[in-house]
């Protein structure tokens, strides 16, 4: 048997198997390994039968079959399992060999692993992979980071299997050092949380305000997908809404309204707080999944508070609702832009903090195809950062500014109607409140800072004095003149 296989893949769950089959389609010679040997045999004799894929009976067997520099792709559960495989692989690898982690690892772990393995002469790549099972099989979005010396060796493989834009550009490029790739994937998932919640809010509002059935709702989303909202998530929403159960009723209405989560959205919110980035919309989407999980508590609370929600007295007919439906579309579009804008603010802040030098325009292009948040206006995001690479807020680009301004009246109308009738739209409202706050030159934080100085002597700055001067006032006459801390924002 030839001992010059291109890459070994560890982990034969659905994502791992589909990535291997994708690699085989592109002429890449793969060795497949799983801790459970029966999974290896089932894969080789099943989906991989008739291909050039071979199985390995052990990590030693897998590594022995690889050409140098050896490349091992880990598709295993994030956390301790990754560290365990790294330790098992270390004695088997030589200087210059490469380990790739394609799972949803925390970027902090990837920072640590990159440095740890660099000290041992091993090149480490932490790569986000998005697109689910279908993407893994037919072309995912891939976001590699880690040790840059590894890129020239792994680029031909990763770019071959990645999704391609209409002009043939692979949705895979080097993101940055250390944990940059996994950080970008984390933010991708945070935007995904926000996008999904916004769509759910639009669906809920229309269901409550319009006499509309699910086939008509599916048609609305299909039409929206022909506009600036053209995206994978809007497309699949239309598919879901028209899907029928065995009895002919919409299947979606029978699904329990409690949402799960795997943690990457939560990580996005935590990092936003750590970096001081106002990721309000995305973080609210995480909290809404938490609220949805409290099903029994919500049912109990509804008995007490249910009658305080002023009902929509007379729903609009579908024929009458055209103008309102357009207002909802514009509100969804504007809030969606804010979701992406906040995500890019977080990536820019982290890139500046760690010196990753993330190309934000190229990152948008990585998501143009293959991934869950792929959408038409990602090309417009790339154009915005091409014009101004250091752009702080996407809404300041002329293309997105014009959309936000045009959508604002509709956005405000939907949020006001929702509040009036007790229809929760927390993410739409959070996006609007963020824009109102971010674009206002004067906020009431002057009073907040006075409060902090009053009870904690935390000091403040003055608008009529240089900003490097800080002040403390003895507000009560008994508090003294000693300040508690250096002024900080």
Buried (B, 14 or more C-beta within 10 A) or exposed (E): EEEEBBBBBBBBEEBBBBBBBBBBBEEBBBBBBBBEEEBBEBBBEEBBEEBEBBBBEEBEBBBBBBEEBBBBBBBBEBEEBBBEBBEBBBEBBEEBBBBBBBBBBBBBBBBBBBEBBBEEEBBBBBBBBBBBEEBBBBBBBBBBBBBBEBBEBBBEBBBBBBBBBEEEBBBBBBBBBBBBBBBBBBBBBBBBBBBBBBBBBBBBBBBBBBBBEBEBBBBBBBBBBEEBBBBBBBBBBBEBBBEEEEEEEBBBEEEEEEBEBEBBBBBBBBBBEEBEBBBBBBBBBBBBBEBBBEEEEBEEEEEEEEEEBEEBEEBBEBEEBEEBBEBBBBBBBBBBBBBBBBBBBBBBBBBEEBEBEBBBBBBBBBBBBBBBBBBBBBBBBBBBBBEEEEBEBBBBBEBBBEBBEEBBEBBBBBBEBBEEBBBBBBBBBBBBBBBEEBEEEEEEEEEEBEEBBBEEBBBBBEEEEEEEEBEBBEEEEEBEEEBEEEBEE
